[in-house]
Amino acid sequence: MADRDEKDVESAARRVSDAGVFLHIEDKRAALAALDKEIAAPGFWDDASHAQSVSKQASVLRETIAEYEDAVALLDDARAAFELADEDEAFAEEASNALAHLDGLLDSLEISSWFSERFDGGDAILTVNPGSGGLEAQDWTEMLYRMYTRYAENKGWKVQILDVVPGEGIGLDKATIQIEGRNAFGMLKSENGVHRLVRISPTDDKKRRHTTFAGVEVLPVLPDDIEVDLNPADVRVDVYRSSGPGGQCVNTTDSAVRLTHIPTNIVVTCQNEKSQLQNKEAAFRVLKAKLYELEEQKRAEELAQLRGERMDSTFGSQIRNYVLYPYQLVKDVRSGVETGNVDAVLDGDLEEFVIGYHKWRVSQ
């Protein structure tokens, strides 16, 4: 073989074997069999919400198992081609191509294995809020909103707009989207925190350099079987006319919904669905996720106090710098990943930063 040898095949074989272990393939096969049995049972679709949740779990398991089986098949193809390469040189290129494809697939499987926490494999609710900087921060919020929307679309994930609030004359005052896709929450946890922009302000007549901040919050879409202490009597529901863009009925009826959780003073708004009922359901979905996250933070703080650890009580920390002037650079302060191609990043080319963060995380 021109650029591969038997050592490469055996190295790939070890990676395939390791993948079967760290992916818990046999456990996943057993879990899928149980879910398929539940799906086939009479009356399964009587509870549509539960049925959709189970079907989604089965789909994710089926996809992972199929990818692992593809890896096994590619390894077999590479071995067979390698054995025939001594007799026919054409098989050398076939073996090399199979191993190259296998390397990429195994890299993808290894990345998937990083997302093993409870909600990592599910969907995410991502919110961008302007920080200090006035109109600049609102413009920065809209830039980040577009960046994450483009990133999700590039990955083939589905984006559902929950709440987009226009700013005063420029940008956005808030943007909340639901992102649906495999490992969406797990991957997007890399974006949780404060994002800093440095550039010449487009709103400054003197063309001075401005530093602007925006906060990104990423929450999981909770499955229906997760219990959250949410008493409807503790929630004030207000309806109002939508201020954002929308389809038929939006901006003409009181379809927008604002929820205020009185005990915690958490406020959630949703105005981008066509009906008040849809907005209310979406808003409760976000409120439920926020309350769950609040309880998890309290547990973490209590555990840290027992251990004598210090906890950061601030909203977040600056995680990434986006510099447009006096030079071009995007740099993640945690992983050290950086690039001078700022335009590509702001257009959704985020994969290097997302994967770089998780590589850094698992190495800690």
N, C-alpha and C positions, 0 to 999 in steps of 0.2 A: 504493500500500500504506500502511496506517495507521501501522505502527511499524517497517517494514523498507523498504529501498530497494535499488537495483541495486548500490550499494557493498557492502552486506551480503552479497549473493550472491557478488560477486567476492572478497570477503575470505574467505568460506567456501570458495570454489574454490581459493584459494591454500593454505588449511589442509589441504584434501583432498590437493592435490598434494604438499605437504610431508610429509603422513602416509605417502604411498606411498614417499617417499624414506627417512625415518627408521625406518620399519618394515621396509625392505628387502623389499617385497612380492614382487618378482620372484624374489628369492633364496628366499623362503619357498615360493613356488609350485613352484620347482624341487626344493626339499628335500622337499616334500610328495609330489610325483610319484615321487621316488626311494623314499620310505617306502611309498607305496601299492603300488609295484612289488614291494618286499620282502614286504609283507603278503600279496600275491596269489600269491607263490611257493609251490610244493609243500613241505610239511614245515615251514612257518613256525611253526606252533603246537606243534611237537615240543619246543621249549624254551619252556615257558610263561612263565618269568620274563622272558626276553629279549623275547618276543612282547608281553607286557603293557607293557614299557617302550617299545617301538617304537610300539605302538598309542596310548599316551598322548602321545608326541611328535607323532604325526600328528594327534591330536585337538586339541592346542593350536595347531598350525599352521593347521588347518582353521578353527578358531574365529576366529583373528586375521584370516585372509584373508576370511572371511565378514563380519566386522565392517567391514573396509575396503570391501568391495563394497557393503555396506549404506550406507556413507557416500557412495559414488559415486552410488548410486541416489537417495538423499535429495537430493543436490545437483542431479541431473537433474530431480527432482520440483519442487524449489524454483524452478529456472530456468523450467520450463514454466509453473508457476503464476504466476510473476512476469510472464511475457509475456502471459498471458491476463487479468491483473488490470485492465488498462486497459479491457477490454471488459466484464468482469463483476467487480464488487467482491468477490464471494464468494471468488474465487481469491486475493485479498490475504491473507485469514486462513489459507488453506491454505498459501501460501508462507511466511508467518510461522511457522506450526506446524512445517513441514518444517525450516526453518532452526534453530528452537529445539531440535528433536530432534537435528539434525545437530551443533549446538554441543556438546550433552551427549555424543554418541558420539565426537566428535573429542577432547574432554577426556579421555575414558576411554582412547582409543588413545594419546594423548600420555603419560598416566600409565604405561601398559603399556610404552612405549618406554624408561622409566627403568630397567627391570629387564632389563638386557642382560648381566649377568655370568653366569658359567658355570652356576650352580645356581638363579638367581633365579626362573626359571619353574616350579620344582618344589616339592615338599612340604617341610615343616619339622618339626623336632623341637624343641619348646619345653619348657624346664624352669624351674620356679620353686623357689627355695630360700630359707628364712628367713635373714635376716641377724641383726644384734644386736637384742635386744629380747625374748628369751625367748618366753613364751606369746603376747605381742603379735605377734611376728614370725611365729609359726605361724598366727595368725588372719589376718594380712596376706597370707601365702602362699595361704591358701584363698580370700581375696577376689580376689587376682590370678588365680588358677586359674579361678575362676568368670568373671571379666571376659574372659579370653582365650577361654574356651569359648563364651561368649555372642557375642563378636565373630565368631568363626569360623562359628558357626551362622547369624548374621545375614547373612553373606556367601555362605551356601550351601556352605561348605566342610565337609568331613567331618572329624570329630574322633575319633581313636582313643586311648583311655586306655592308656598303657604302664605307668605306675607312680604310684600315689597312696598315700602313706604317712601315716596319721593321726598327729596330734601327741599330746602328752601331755595329754589332757583337753580340748584345744581346737585347732581349725584343722588344718593339715597340716604335716608335717615335710619333705615334698617332693612335687612333682607334675610328672610328665613326660607330655606328650601329643604325638601325631603329628597334624599338621594337613595335610590333603590338599586342594589346590585350586590354581587357576591363580595363579601368582605368589605363592604363600603364603610361601615362604622370602624372596623379594625384599622383599615388603611388611613382613613381621614382623621383618626385621633392624632396623627402627626401635625395637624393644622391648628390644634387647640392652643390658643394663646394670643399674644399681641404681635401684630405685624407693623413694621416701621417703614415708611416711605420717605425718601429724600429726593427732592427735585426742584426745578425752577417752577414756581407756582404759576399756573395758567390764569389765576385770578388776580395776580399782583401786577399792577401797572409798572412797577419798578423792576420787575423780573428778578426778584430776590429768591434765594434758596430757602425752601421751607421743609421742615420735618413734621410728618403727619403720622398719626397712629390709628389703628382700627383693631378691634377685638374680634376674634373668631371663637365661637363656642360650638362644639360638636357633641351631640347626645345620641344615644341609641334609640331607635324605634322599638319600644318595648313590646314583647309578645303579649297576647291576651291573658296568658296564664300567670303573668307577673302581678303580684298584689302590691298596690301602693296605697298608703293611708291617705285617701282623698275622699273627704265627706262633701257631697254636693252642696250641703248647707253652708259650707265654708267658702263657697265660690260665688262672687258677684258677677253676673252676666250682663254686659251692656252691649247694645247693638247700635250701629251707626252706618252712615253711608260711606261706601268705599271711596278712598282717595286715589287709588292706583289704577293702572290699566287693567282691562278685563274684557270679558265677552259680554254676551247679552245679559241684561239685568244688572250687571255690575255698574256702579255709579248712578243707578236710577232707583234703587231700593235700599232699605236698611239691611244689607246682607252681611256687612262686616261685623265681627264679634270681638269683644274684649273681655277676657276673663281676669278677675282679680282674686287671687287666693289670699283671703283675709289674714290667716294666721302668719303667713310668711311674707305677705305683700308682694308676691311674685305676680307680674302682669304679663299676660300672653295675648297677642292679637293675631287675627287671621282675617284676610279680606280678599284673597285672590280666587276663592271658589265662587261658583255662580249663585249658590243658595246659602241662606243663613244657616241651615242645618249642616251643610257640608263644612262651612267655616267653623261652626261650633265643634263638630267632631274633630277636625284637624287641630283646633286650639286646645281641646282637652288632651289630645295625643301629645302635644308639645308640653303642656302643663304636667302631665303624668311623668314624662321623661325628666323634667326639671326637678320635680319633687323626689323622684328616685335618686337622681344625682346628688341632691342635697342630703338625703339620708346616708348615701354612701360616703360623702365627705365627712359627715359627723362621725360615722363609724371609724373612718381612717384617722381622724383627729383624736378620738378617744383612745384608739390603739396606740397612736404615737405618744400620747401622754403617759400611758402605762409603760411604754418602752423608754421614755425619757428622750424622745426625738423632738427636734424642732420642726414645726410645720410652717410653710409659707402661707400666710393668710391673705395675700394680695389677690386681686382678680385673676392675674395671670402673669406671665413673664414674657419679655420680648424674645421671640423665637426665631425671627427671620428679618433680615434687612433687605430692602429693595432700593438700590441707589441708581437714580437716573442722571444725576449731575453731582459733582463734576466728572464722574466716570460712570460706566455702566457695570453694575454688579448686583447679583442676588446671592446672598450668603445665609445659610442656616447656622445660627450660633451654637446649636447643640451638636449636630453631626459634622459640621465643617464643610458640607457640600456647597459648592458655589459655581456660578456660571456668569459669563459676561453677556449672554444672550437674553437680556431682560424682556425684550418683546415676545420671545417664544414662551417664556414663563407666564407672563401676563395674559397670553393667549391660551393658557391651559396646559402647557408642557411642564407638568409638575412631577412626573413619575420619578425622576432622579432624586428629587427632594423627599418625596414620600417614602420611597424604598431606602434612601440614605438614612432617614431618621430611624426607621425600624431596624436597620442593620446596627446602628449606634445603640438603640434601645436594648436589643437582645445581647449586645456585647457587654453591657454594664453589669 
